[in-house]
Every structure is written in structure tokens, then in C-alpha cells.
């Protein structure tokens, strides 16, 4: 969970509303996005025993739909705000389960700090939990934005295609048997070099599965490749150490220790493809900031 990449959402239920409305970044979100949010609210309306429609107003402090986990923060925020508006008293595991129904990774955005999402075999088991609090390890995520455009193929559309990759099963086995337990241990031990190598390997395997799905999805652009090569070159030359990870999009998350952040920001600014940089540290989880 990141401190500077935020979603702020207001949910209001009223008998005066004839349908659900979603305003995203000061614009009507459109039929598809509104239907997705409405479906999510249906789970919560069922829990509250109401059919009231809602007005949702949401904004992000970072590009939306560009591979920076806007769905994760958005549905975590929507879940928390709707629960508050409906008077539902839910603990964090319950909120995590509900958020997961809107976007799988939203389950991780309820808690703060370093979070793990357990796969589970039932709705009750598949829940995220805090591995370590935000102050456990002073890492930074320097999000190098090379494109603010919304992706042609979103994560939700890409997930079903992953199964068509011949490398999907091998990736899944590697992540569950090797990567996840070792990343977990590296976080707890604050072993930055080991952590960095593991997350780069995992990011590449994710995109190999995307590139070899049918049809193929190629999220990387020239800017993505330029940053990936630069980070490896700087490490080899003894420069500031940062490791990349990449969501389903072209933008690069450069993970570094706080002591290297300023030097990395300076060098990243020299790469022509970089449009903007968002420097984040571990953040608090979702919270109600006003209840009027």
C-alpha cells in the first residue's frame, strides 16, 4: 500500500436516486465502469438489506487505468466508503473479501504497509492480511510514468487470457512454490538485493505470460524497456540501486531504499520517455476521512 498514490471516494445512498451514478476524475465514468461499480455495490446492499441507489464520486492522484493499480485502490476505497455510508460494521478481513469481488488486488489495499493476499479455496479463505506495518522497512516506489493513457486491454480482460499462455502453469508453480515464500522472507529480513532480484523475475514472468497468451498482449513500450535497461546498467556500474516491477501496463515501479531515492529520481528524469515521477513510501490502509 502506497502513501502518495491515493484514491478518494464519496458514496451517497438516497431514495431520490433512480440509478447508480459514477463520477470518476470529475467526468461521467461511462456505462461499463458504472455497471461494474453498481454490481459491486449490490453485494453491499444485500448485506445492508437495502435497494437504495448511490452516487459515487471518485478521483485518483495518479493516472487511471494505466497499470498503476487504480482498480485495486478504487474498489478498496469504494468498499470502505459504501460500508460507512450503509452503516455496515465490518472488520478488515470482511472488507478485504468484499473488495476482492470488485478487483482481486483490491483485497490487498484495505490494509496498510506490506500486504499478502492468501489464495484460499473459498470466499472466506481468500483474504489479504498485513505482513508488516508501513514503518517496518523504509522502501520507496518511484513510479516512472511513460504513458498516462488508459490501457487498450485492462487487467480484468487480460486475466482470462493468461490461461492460454503455454508458460502460465510454469509461472504459477514458480510463484507459489518459490517466489512468494522467498519474497515474504526477504521483506521480513529486509534483504533488499534478494527482494529486488525476486520481484524483477516475477515481473518478467507475468509479462511473458501476457506476451504469449492468445491473443498476445504487449504492455511494454519503448519507455518501459529504456528504464528496465537503465536500472540494470546503473546497478552494474555501481550507481544507485533500484529494481523494477511492472503491473499490467507500460509504467515502471522502481523499488529502492530511501537512501537511493534522490539519485534515482535525478537519473530517471534524464530518460526522455519519462513524463512524470511519483515517489511513494509504504502507506496506511483504507480509512474513512469524513462521514457527513
C-alpha positions in Angstrom: 0.0 0.0 0.0 1.5 3.3 -1.1 1.2 6.7 0.7 1.2 9.1 -2.3 -0.9 7.1 -4.8 -4.3 7.7 -3.5 -8.0 7.3 -4.4 -10.6 9.5 -2.6 -14.2 8.3 -2.9 -17.5 9.5 -1.6 -20.6 7.3 -1.7 -24.1 8.6 -1.0 -27.2 6.4 -0.9 -30.6 8.1 -1.3 -34.2 7.2 -2.3 -34.1 10.1 -4.6 -31.6 8.4 -6.9 -33.2 6.3 -9.7 -29.9 4.6 -10.7 -26.3 4.3 -9.6 -24.1 7.1 -10.9 -20.3 7.1 -11.0 -18.2 10.3 -11.5 -14.6 9.4 -11.9 -11.9 12.2 -12.0 -14.7 14.8 -12.5 -16.3 13.0 -15.5 -19.1 10.6 -16.0 -17.3 7.2 -15.9 -19.4 5.7 -18.7 -21.8 2.7 -18.8 -19.2 -0.1 -18.5 -17.4 1.3 -15.4 -20.7 2.4 -13.8 -22.1 -1.1 -14.3 -19.0 -2.7 -12.7 -19.3 -0.3 -9.6 -23.0 -1.0 -9.4 -22.5 -4.7 -9.4 -20.0 -4.3 -6.6 -22.5 -2.2 -4.5 -25.1 -4.9 -5.0 -23.0 -7.2 -2.7 -23.0 -4.5 0.0 -26.7 -3.6 -0.5 -27.5 -7.2 0.1 -25.6 -7.2 3.4 -27.4 -4.0 4.4 -30.8 -5.1 3.3 -31.5 -2.2 1.1 -32.1 -1.4 -2.6 -31.1 2.2 -2.4 -29.2 3.6 -5.4 -26.0 5.5 -4.9 -24.0 8.4 -6.3 -20.2 7.7 -6.3 -17.7 10.4 -6.8 -14.1 9.2 -7.0 -10.7 10.6 -8.1 -7.2 9.4 -8.2 -3.9 11.3 -7.6 -2.3 9.2 -10.3 -3.2 8.1 -13.9 -6.2 5.9 -14.1 -6.2 2.6 -16.0 -2.5 2.9 -16.9 -1.1 0.0 -14.9 -0.7 1.7 -11.5 -3.4 -0.4 -9.8 -6.2 2.1 -10.0 -8.7 -0.7 -9.8 -7.1 -2.0 -6.6 -7.3 1.3 -4.8 -10.6 2.2 -6.4 -12.5 -0.9 -5.2 -10.9 -0.9 -1.8 -12.0 2.8 -1.5 -15.5 2.1 -2.8 -15.9 -0.8 -0.4 -14.8 1.2 2.6 -16.9 4.2 1.7 -20.0 2.2 0.9 -19.7 0.3 4.2 -19.6 3.5 6.0 -22.5 5.0 4.1 -24.6 1.9 4.8 -23.7 1.7 8.4 -22.1 -1.7 8.0 -19.7 -2.5 10.8 -17.1 -4.8 9.1 -13.6 -5.7 10.2 -10.7 -5.6 7.8 -10.8 -9.2 6.7 -14.5 -8.8 5.8 -13.7 -5.6 3.9 -10.9 -7.3 2.1 -13.1 -10.2 1.0 -15.7 -7.8 -0.4 -13.1 -5.6 -2.1 -11.8 -8.7 -3.8 -15.1 -9.2 -5.6 -14.6 -5.9 -7.4 -10.9 -6.4 -8.2 -8.7 -9.2 -6.9 -5.9 -6.9 -5.9 -8.2 -4.6 -4.1 -8.2 -7.1 -1.3 -4.6 -6.0 -0.6 -5.4 -2.3 -0.5 -7.6 -2.4 2.7 -4.6 -2.9 5.0 -1.5 -0.7 5.1 2.2 -1.5 4.8 3.3 -4.8 3.4 0.4 -7.0 2.5 -0.1 -10.5 1.3 -3.2 -11.9 -0.4 -3.9 -15.5 0.5 -5.2 -17.6 -2.4 -7.8 -19.6 -0.4 -10.2 -22.2 -1.7 -13.4 -20.4 -0.6 -14.7 -16.8 -0.4 -13.9 -16.8 3.3 -10.3 -18.0 2.9 -9.3 -15.7 0.0 -8.4 -12.6 2.0 -5.4 -10.3 2.4 -3.6 -9.6 5.6 -0.8 -7.3 6.8 2.7 -9.0 6.8 4.4 -6.0 8.3 3.4 -2.4 9.1 4.3 0.6 7.0 7.2 1.6 9.2 8.8 -1.9 9.0 11.0 -1.1 6.1 11.7 2.4 4.6 11.4 1.4 0.9 10.2 3.8 -1.9 8.3 3.0 -5.0 9.3 5.5 -7.7 6.6 5.2 -10.3 8.1 6.2 -13.6 5.2 7.2 -15.8 5.9 6.8 -19.5 2.2 6.8 -20.6 -0.8 8.3 -18.9 -3.2 6.8 -21.4 -5.7 4.1 -20.4 -4.6 0.6 -21.5 -6.2 -0.9 -24.6 -6.7 -4.2 -22.6 -7.4 -3.8 -18.9 -6.3 -6.3 -16.2 -9.8 -7.8 -15.9 -9.8 -8.6 -19.6 -6.2 -9.9 -19.5 -6.7 -12.3 -16.7 -8.8 -14.9 -18.6 -6.3 -14.8 -21.5 -3.4 -15.7 -19.2 -4.6 -19.3 -19.1 -4.0 -19.5 -22.9 -0.2 -19.0 -22.5 1.9 -22.1 -22.6 4.0 -20.6 -19.8 1.1 -20.0 -17.4 1.3 -23.2 -15.4 5.0 -22.9 -15.0 4.7 -19.3 -13.8 2.0 -20.3 -11.3 4.1 -23.1 -9.9 7.2 -21.0 -9.6 5.4 -18.1 -7.9 3.6 -20.3 -5.4 6.5 -22.6 -4.6 9.5 -20.3 -4.8 8.8 -16.6 -5.4 6.1 -15.9 -2.8 7.8 -17.6 0.2 11.1 -16.0 -0.7 9.7 -12.5 -1.2 7.9 -12.8 2.1 11.1 -13.8 3.9 13.1 -11.1 2.1 10.6 -8.5 3.3 10.8 -9.7 6.9 14.6 -9.8 6.8 14.9 -6.5 4.9 17.2 -8.2 2.3 17.0 -5.6 -0.4 19.2 -7.3 -3.1 17.4 -10.6 -2.7 14.0 -8.9 -2.7 14.9 -6.9 -5.8 16.0 -9.8 -7.9 12.9 -11.8 -7.0 10.5 -9.0 -8.0 12.2 -8.5 -11.3 12.0 -12.2 -12.1 8.3 -12.2 -11.2 7.5 -9.1 -13.3 9.2 -10.7 -16.3 7.3 -13.9 -15.9 4.0 -12.1 -15.6 4.6 -10.3 -18.9 6.0 -13.4 -20.6 2.6 -15.0 -19.9 0.8 -11.9 -21.3 3.0 -11.8 -24.4 2.4 -15.5 -25.2 -1.3 -15.5 -24.5 -3.7 -15.9 -27.3 -4.3 -13.2 -28.4 -0.9 -11.8 -27.3 -0.9 -8.7 -25.0 2.2 -6.5 -25.2 2.1 -3.9 -22.4 5.7 -2.7 -22.7 6.6 0.3 -24.7 9.9 1.9 -25.7 10.0 3.8 -22.4 9.4 0.7 -20.4 12.4 -1.0 -22.0 14.6 2.1 -21.6 14.0 2.2 -17.9 14.5 -1.6 -17.4 17.8 -1.5 -19.2 18.9 1.7 -17.4 18.3 0.2 -13.9 20.3 -2.9 -14.7 23.1 -0.7 -16.2 23.2 1.6 -13.2 23.5 -1.4 -10.8 26.3 -2.9 -12.9 28.2 0.4 -12.9 27.9 0.8 -9.2 25.3 3.6 -9.5 22.1 3.9 -7.4 20.4 0.6 -6.9 16.8 0.2 -7.9 14.8 -2.8 -9.1 11.8 -2.7 -11.3 8.4 -4.3 -11.1 5.6 -3.8 -13.7 1.9 -4.1 -13.4 -0.3 -4.8 -16.4 0.8 -1.6 -18.2 3.8 0.3 -19.6 4.7 2.2 -16.5 7.6 1.1 -14.3 7.7 0.8 -10.5 11.2 1.4 -9.4 11.7 -0.1 -5.9 14.6 1.3 -3.9 15.8 2.0 -0.4 15.1 5.6 0.8 18.8 6.5 0.7 19.0 5.9 -3.1 15.7 7.7 -3.9 17.0 11.1 -4.8 19.8 9.8 -7.0 17.4 7.5 -8.9 14.9 10.3 -9.4 17.6 12.5 -10.9 18.8 9.8 -13.3 15.2 8.8 -14.2 14.4 12.4 -15.2 17.2 12.2 -17.8 15.4 9.4 -19.7 13.5 11.1 -22.5 10.4 8.8 -22.2 9.7 9.6 -18.6 6.7 12.0 -18.4 6.4 12.2 -14.7 7.6 10.5 -11.4 5.6 9.7 -8.4 7.6 8.9 -5.3 5.7 6.8 -2.8 6.6 5.1 0.5 4.6 2.4 2.4 1.3 3.9 3.3 -1.6 3.4 5.7 -4.6 1.3 4.7 -8.0 2.5 3.5 -9.8 4.7 6.0 -12.9 6.9 6.4 -11.7 10.5 6.3 -15.2 12.1 6.7 -18.7 10.9 7.5 -21.3 13.5 6.9 
